[in-house]
Amino acid sequence: MEPTMKQGLDFEGLSAVVTGAGSGIGFATAQMLKERGAKVYGLDLQEGELSGTAIFIKCDIGNTESVKNAFAQIPSLDILINNAGIGASGTVETSPDEEWLSVFNVNVFGIARTSRAALPLLRKSKVAAIVNTCSVAATAGIPKRAIYSASKGAVLSLTLAMANDHLVDHIRVNCVNPGTADTPWVGRLLSQSADAVAERKALEARQPMGRLVSADEVASAICYLASPMQASTTGTSLTVDGGLQGLRIPK
């Protein structure tokens, strides 16, 4: 297919699912997709800010039956944004088995569950695309993020495997690798630290541009990869990290 639509309405007439859509990157993505013409289904545990932006469907991507029930309510689908995820702090020494299982169940197995449920619908679309929210933690060693980094490394590898497996279905699969983003989730992590102000400054300084990535910046990258205008882009990871992965700034 050779897209002829203008970028401003490149999702017009298409249906999209965004997981973890109630806040942060997921909500920003749902908003952007709607503004560009899509009918959006927002899957999350709570509706959050979605009213007026997306059709909210309560869904726990960590539970197979919950995912099946959610997708049974969706009649057609062109775009799947696998954004939902959870974090964890600690090293391999300090992280218990239960936390490893919990994080992988959502961050990795959750993508498998939602993608499996979406595939029958996506195969009927002429412009099908999946975008997974990965992380720069998949490719850069970040301190005290052992479980989270390992889970996102799995997401990166899974994205490439899915992209290959579903060439035959004409379904494109890509991922974005955000740096630390200014989202409610990061805000909650900061609130648990002994000095939230100092911790935030440290996170900002870690990224060469000296600030956190915005949710809208990541959403824009997700929409770029999902757009039918990128019909030849698959198996790609797009980094949105303020230069954290690739730049080394002299001090």
Secondary structure, DSSP 8 states (H G I E B T S, - for coil): ----S-GGGTTTT-EEEEETTTSHHHHHHHHHHHHTT-EEEEEESS-TT-TTTSEEEE--TT-HHHHHHHHTT-S--SEEEE-------B-TTT--HHHHHHHHHHHTHHHHHHHHHHHHHHTT-SS-EEEEE--GGGTS--TTBHHHHHHHHHHHHHHHHHHHHTTTTT-EEEEEEE-SEESHHHHHHHHTSS-HHHHHHHHHHHSTTSS-EEHHHHHHHHHHHHSGGGTT--S-EEEESTTTTT-----
